[in-house]
Amino acid sequence: MSVNYDKLSVATLRSLVLDMTNSANSGHPGMALGSAPILHALFTRELVSDPTHPDWINRDRFILSAGHLSSLLYSISHVAGYNISLDDLKEFRQCGSKTPGHPELVLCHDYTDCTSGPLGQGIGQAVGEAIAETMLSADYKDGKKLINHYTYCLCGDGCLEEGISQEAINLAGLNKLNKLILLYDKNDVTLDGPLSLSSDENTKKRFKAAGWNVYTVRNANKVKKVAAKIAKAKESRKKPSLIICHSVIGYGTNVAGTSKAHGSPVGKEEGKRTKVESYKFDHEDFYVPQEVYDFYNENFIKKGQKAYEKWNKKFEKYAKKHKGDAERFKELEHNDVSGYLPDVFPDIETGTMMSTRVASGKALNDYQLSIPNLVGGSADVAASTETKLEFGWDYNPKHRDGHNLNFGIREF
């Protein structure tokens, strides 16, 4: 009998989510259950990352804006070969564990690209990651051979209600961040009830107005359709992309589609029923079939390892052709600029009548002459705060190597 690996894998992820939240007697199973096929499609089809080298600089980035879905992130990170065990999953939301209630970079470094939790913030972080990719790629000779990865972000209805999301969405569209792909789990439910209580916006028009591509998947359970839309979004050359995935919160449980599924465990009895009747997954708690491990090994782990090895060979060739740039790249890879600091630090003569902001501006401009990756930015008050780098130029779609980022009146 042939195995439907997608169906089995999604059932496994959903069952782990139920086991984790029930074991902890806390957590947010609802959206995690609905989003499971979305992340499964991303990881096994398009995301390029090597779990055996989680710090690889050219890996694709994945930002979980809806940080309360941490149980799903941890579950998929486990089956995808990252340094997180079943025992770690069993310690979900326990003090000091590697599986806190919201992803924390200091605790989950190997399988988390940023700390998240406050809704909408992850979208801003993803835009920052996407900007960084374009800057690094442009900052070196033939830089696209070294830096050419994508940034993916998963958000929910609540993320898009937060004002911070619109700030980031507009900035991404303005700067034509075509390697940014936002996956939107649209289940139309919030903690207090249906989304219609607080929002009836036309999300598609909102993003199009900001200069984004917009794609729709009518049923998030259709793994191949989700994957096809991600692949389509990767073809974009001038715009970031939004993929609206219509899902069911608390999929398969007796509270599916309602606000009751949002933030409370369903209980062990209902969890068992859901796994057996809805997911056709009749196994003990915290069980992962070998077929699922094998599927992720073939479709994620090996793919990432090959990409990592290929990149290292490219870097070796690059280093022979561009020795100076290659040395600088390795020196700055972990943002250590100690070797680029000037021997004599900027000095302001004692007694000089100069405001601290002017003194700071003078220092920044002096430092820019020696620190190659220094970037200035301002909320439209550079003339006042002295944060514009005089020896640089503006970052924009035509000048990705710019060192002055005009982010306008945006708080984040």
C-alpha positions in Angstrom: 0.0 0.0 0.0 1.5 3.4 -1.1 2.0 6.1 1.5 0.6 9.6 1.1 3.6 11.3 2.6 2.0 14.8 2.6 -1.1 13.6 4.4 0.9 11.5 6.9 3.4 14.3 7.6 0.7 16.9 8.2 -1.2 14.5 10.5 2.0 14.0 12.4 2.6 17.7 12.8 -0.9 18.4 13.9 -0.8 15.5 16.4 2.4 16.8 17.9 0.8 20.2 18.3 -2.1 18.6 20.2 0.3 16.5 22.3 2.4 19.5 23.2 -0.4 21.9 24.1 -2.3 19.2 26.0 0.8 18.1 27.9 1.6 21.7 28.9 -2.1 22.4 29.5 -1.5 25.7 27.8 -0.6 27.1 24.4 -2.4 28.0 21.1 -3.3 24.9 19.1 -5.9 26.6 16.8 -3.9 28.4 14.2 -1.0 25.9 14.5 -3.4 23.1 13.4 -4.6 25.2 10.5 -1.2 26.2 9.3 0.5 22.8 9.4 0.0 22.1 5.7 1.3 25.6 4.8 4.6 25.1 6.6 4.9 21.5 5.4 4.5 22.7 1.8 7.2 25.4 2.4 9.7 23.2 4.1 9.5 20.2 1.8 9.2 22.1 -1.5 10.8 25.5 -1.4 12.7 26.5 1.8 16.4 26.0 1.4 18.3 25.6 4.7 20.8 23.1 6.1 19.8 22.0 9.7 23.3 20.6 10.2 24.7 24.2 9.6 21.9 26.4 11.0 24.2 29.5 10.9 24.8 29.3 7.1 24.6 32.9 6.0 22.9 32.2 2.6 20.1 30.0 4.1 16.5 31.0 3.4 15.0 32.9 6.4 11.7 31.9 8.0 10.1 34.3 10.4 7.1 33.2 12.5 5.2 36.5 12.9 2.4 34.7 14.7 4.7 33.6 17.5 2.0 31.9 19.4 2.2 29.1 16.8 5.5 28.0 18.4 4.3 24.4 18.9 4.1 24.0 15.1 7.5 25.6 14.5 9.1 23.3 17.1 7.3 20.2 15.7 8.4 20.9 12.1 11.9 21.8 13.2 12.2 18.4 14.9 11.1 16.3 11.9 13.2 18.5 9.7 16.4 17.5 11.5 17.2 20.5 13.6 18.7 20.3 17.1 15.4 19.8 18.9 14.4 16.4 20.3 11.1 14.8 21.2 12.0 15.3 24.8 12.3 19.0 24.1 8.8 18.9 22.6 7.6 17.3 25.8 8.9 20.2 27.8 6.8 22.8 25.8 6.2 26.0 27.7 8.3 24.8 30.7 10.7 27.1 32.4 14.2 26.9 30.9 13.2 24.6 28.1 14.3 24.9 24.4 10.6 25.1 23.6 9.2 28.3 25.2 5.7 29.6 24.6 6.9 32.0 22.0 10.2 31.5 20.0 13.1 33.1 21.7 16.4 33.4 19.8 18.6 32.9 22.8 16.9 29.6 23.6 16.0 28.3 20.1 19.0 29.6 18.1 19.4 26.5 15.9 15.8 26.6 14.6 14.6 30.2 15.0 15.6 33.2 12.9 14.2 35.7 15.3 12.3 36.1 18.6 8.6 36.7 17.9 5.4 37.0 19.8 3.9 40.6 19.5 1.6 40.3 16.5 2.8 42.0 13.3 6.3 42.5 14.6 7.6 39.5 12.6 6.4 41.1 9.4 8.7 44.1 10.1 11.5 41.8 11.0 11.1 39.9 7.7 11.2 43.1 5.8 14.5 44.0 7.5 15.9 40.5 6.7 14.9 41.0 3.0 16.5 44.4 2.9 19.7 43.0 4.4 19.8 40.3 1.7 19.7 43.0 -1.1 22.3 45.1 0.7 24.8 42.3 1.2 24.3 41.0 -2.4 25.1 44.5 -3.7 28.0 45.2 -1.4 30.4 42.8 -3.0 31.7 42.2 -6.5 29.5 39.5 -8.0 27.7 39.5 -4.7 24.7 37.6 -6.0 26.9 34.5 -6.2 27.3 34.7 -2.4 23.9 36.1 -1.2 20.8 35.1 -3.0 18.3 33.7 -0.5 14.6 34.2 0.1 12.8 35.5 3.2 9.5 33.8 4.2 7.1 34.9 6.9 4.0 33.4 8.3 1.3 35.7 9.7 -2.3 35.6 10.7 -5.4 37.8 10.9 -4.2 39.5 14.0 -0.8 40.3 12.6 -2.4 42.2 9.7 -4.6 44.2 12.1 -1.6 45.6 13.9 -0.5 49.0 12.6 3.1 47.9 12.4 2.2 45.5 9.6 1.2 48.3 7.3 4.4 50.3 7.9 6.4 47.3 6.9 4.2 46.3 4.0 4.5 49.8 2.4 8.3 49.9 2.9 8.6 46.5 1.3 6.6 47.5 -1.7 8.4 50.8 -2.1 11.7 49.0 -2.2 10.6 46.2 -4.5 11.7 43.4 -2.2 10.9 40.6 -4.6 12.6 37.9 -2.5 10.1 38.5 0.4 7.2 36.1 0.5 4.4 36.5 3.2 2.3 33.5 3.9 -1.1 34.6 5.4 -3.1 32.0 7.3 -6.6 33.5 6.9 -8.9 31.6 9.2 -11.2 34.6 9.9 -11.2 34.0 13.6 -9.7 36.0 16.6 -9.7 35.2 20.3 -12.9 37.2 21.0 -14.9 35.8 18.0 -15.1 36.0 14.2 -12.7 38.4 12.5 -15.8 40.3 11.2 -16.2 41.9 14.7 -13.1 44.0 14.1 -12.2 43.9 10.4 -13.8 43.7 7.0 -11.0 45.0 4.9 -10.1 43.8 1.4 -6.7 42.4 2.1 -6.0 41.8 -1.6 -6.5 45.4 -2.6 -4.6 46.6 0.4 -1.4 44.7 -0.6 -1.8 45.5 -4.3 -2.0 49.2 -3.5 1.3 48.8 -1.6 3.0 47.3 -4.7 2.7 43.6 -3.9 1.8 40.5 -5.9 -1.2 38.7 -4.3 -2.0 35.0 -4.7 -4.8 33.0 -3.2 -5.1 29.3 -2.0 -8.8 28.6 -1.3 -8.0 25.5 0.8 -4.8 25.5 2.9 -5.0 21.7 3.2 -4.0 21.4 -0.5 -0.3 21.1 0.0 0.6 21.0 -3.7 -1.4 24.1 -4.4 0.3 26.0 -1.6 3.6 24.9 -2.9 2.7 25.9 -6.4 1.9 29.5 -5.3 5.1 29.8 -3.4 7.0 28.7 -6.5 5.1 31.2 -8.5 5.9 34.0 -6.0 9.6 33.2 -6.4 9.4 34.1 -10.0 8.7 37.7 -9.2 11.5 40.2 -10.1 10.0 43.5 -8.9 7.5 42.9 -6.2 7.2 41.2 -2.8 4.4 38.6 -2.7 1.5 37.8 -0.4 -0.1 34.3 -0.5 -3.5 34.2 1.2 -4.2 30.7 2.4 -7.8 30.1 3.6 -7.7 27.7 6.5 -9.8 26.4 9.4 -8.6 27.3 12.9 -8.5 24.2 15.2 -8.8 21.9 12.1 -10.3 18.6 12.9 -11.3 19.3 16.6 -14.8 19.7 18.0 -14.2 23.5 18.2 -12.9 23.9 14.7 -13.7 27.2 13.1 -14.5 29.0 16.3 -12.7 31.3 18.7 -12.7 28.5 21.3 -9.9 26.8 19.2 -7.6 29.8 19.5 -5.8 29.8 22.8 -6.8 26.8 24.8 -5.8 23.1 24.6 -8.6 20.8 23.5 -7.9 18.2 26.3 -6.4 14.8 26.0 -9.6 13.0 25.3 -10.6 15.3 22.5 -7.0 15.3 21.3 -7.1 11.5 21.0 -10.4 11.5 19.2 -9.2 14.2 16.8 -6.0 12.3 15.9 -7.8 9.1 15.3 -11.0 10.3 13.6 -10.0 13.5 11.8 -6.3 12.8 11.0 -6.4 8.9 10.8 -3.4 8.9 13.1 -3.8 6.2 15.8 -0.6 6.3 17.7 0.7 7.1 21.2 1.5 10.7 22.1 4.6 12.3 20.7 5.0 9.7 17.9 6.6 10.4 14.6 6.5 7.6 11.9 9.8 6.7 10.4 8.3 7.5 7.0 7.9 11.1 8.0 11.5 11.4 9.1 12.6 9.8 5.8 10.4 12.1 3.7 11.9 15.2 5.4 15.4 13.8 5.1 14.9 13.4 1.3 13.0 16.6 0.6 14.5 19.0 3.1 17.7 17.9 4.9 19.5 16.5 1.9 18.4 19.4 -0.3 19.8 21.9 2.2 23.0 20.0 2.7 23.6 19.9 -1.1 22.9 23.6 -1.3 25.3 24.3 1.5 28.1 22.2 -0.1 27.5 23.9 -3.5 27.6 27.3 -1.9 31.0 26.5 -0.2 32.4 25.4 -3.5 31.2 28.7 -5.1 32.8 30.6 -2.3 36.1 28.9 -2.9 36.0 29.9 -6.5 34.8 33.4 -5.6 37.8 33.8 -3.1 40.3 33.0 -5.9 38.7 35.7 -8.2 37.9 38.3 -5.5 40.3 37.7 -2.7 39.8 41.0 -0.9 36.1 40.9 -1.0 36.1 37.2 0.2 38.2 38.1 3.1 36.0 41.0 4.0 32.9 38.8 3.7 34.2 36.2 6.2 35.4 38.9 8.6 32.0 40.6 8.7 29.9 37.5 8.4 29.1 37.6 12.1 29.0 41.4 12.3 32.4 41.7 14.0 33.7 45.1 12.9 36.5 45.3 15.4 39.1 44.9 12.7 37.7 47.9 10.9 37.6 50.4 13.7 39.9 53.4 13.2 43.1 53.6 15.2 42.2 57.1 16.3 38.6 57.5 17.3 36.7 60.6 16.4 37.6 63.3 18.8 35.5 66.3 19.8 37.7 69.0 21.4 36.8 69.8 25.0 34.9 73.0 25.3 33.5 72.9 21.8 30.0 74.3 21.6 28.4 71.3 19.8 25.2 69.4 20.6 25.4 65.7 21.2 23.4 64.9 18.0 25.9 66.9 15.9 28.8 65.2 17.7 27.1 61.8 17.1 26.7 62.7 13.4 30.4 63.6 13.1 31.4 60.3 14.7 29.1 58.3 12.4 30.5 59.9 9.3 34.1 59.4 10.5 33.3 55.7 11.2 31.8 55.2 7.8 35.2 55.8 6.2 36.5 52.6 7.8 33.5 50.4 8.6 32.1 49.1 5.3 28.8 47.8 6.5 27.7 50.8 8.5 24.1 51.9 7.5 22.3 55.0 8.6 18.6 55.6 8.7 16.0 58.1 9.9 12.3 58.5 10.5 12.3 61.5 8.1 14.4 63.6 10.6 17.9 63.0 9.4 18.5 66.7 9.1 17.7 67.1 12.8 19.2 63.9 14.2 22.4 63.9 12.0 22.0 60.3 11.1 22.6 60.6 7.4 25.9 59.3 6.2 27.4 62.1 4.1 29.8 59.8 2.2 27.1 57.4 1.3 24.0 57.4 -0.9 20.4 56.5 -0.5 19.3 52.8 -0.6 16.6 52.1 -3.1 15.7 49.5 -5.8 18.2 51.0 -8.2 21.0 51.4 -5.6 20.9 48.3 -3.3 24.4 49.3 -2.1 23.1 52.5 -0.5 24.0 53.2 3.1 21.2 55.6 3.9 17.8 53.9 4.5 14.9 56.3 4.3 12.3 54.4 6.3 10.0 57.4 6.8 7.6 57.9 9.7 7.6 54.2 10.7 8.1 53.3 14.4 9.7 49.9 13.8 
